Amino acid sequence: MDLIIEQLNPALHDRKAFNCGIEELNIFLKQHANQNQTKNLSRTYVAVVAVSTDDPKKIYGYYTLSAGHIQCHELLPIIKSNLPKYPIPVGRIGRLAVDKAYQGQGIGGFLLHDALRNILNIADKMGVFAVVVDAKNKDAKLFYKKYGFTELQESALTLFLTIDTIKTASKW
């Protein structure tokens, strides 16, 4: 299966059939993702087959990106850096999900890689210190930790990865 990632377009992508097994993530894609894009609150990207005869295209997985910030004290003492004492700019991966029928096939890693690549491109144009994710559960937390994400001290399910780490990681 040759997947590509496209920005969500309700006219082209079948949101109704998507089911990742977590109702909150299903509802977001089906009911809120397009509204958030229209309001410039986030962007949703979907994994679809590169050459598809489906009309609309089947969604195998998705993720959302938005801008955000975290307080300096949330990173200390994890980051041994002289950070300013005001909010630190971050890119936020708000949601990342894979359809239940395709879980365990590397699609989640493919989506995460694309999300990080998009944030790196943005970081070349504006200040972004790190990428932050809010894992939905322990399994999601383990997924992100496998890629080098570190827990914030004040929230066991909020993790981050610095832009510098992403830039220097050989797997990206």
Secondary structure, 3 states (H helix, E strand, C coil): CCEEEEECCCCCEECCCCCCCCHHHHHHHHHHHHHHHHCCCCEEEEEEECCCCCCCEECCEEEEEEEEEECHHHHCCCCCCCCCCCCEEEEEEEEEEECHHHCCCCHHHHHHHHHHHHHHHHHCCCCCCEEEEECCCHHHHHHHHHCCCEEECCEEEEEEEEHHHHHHCCCC
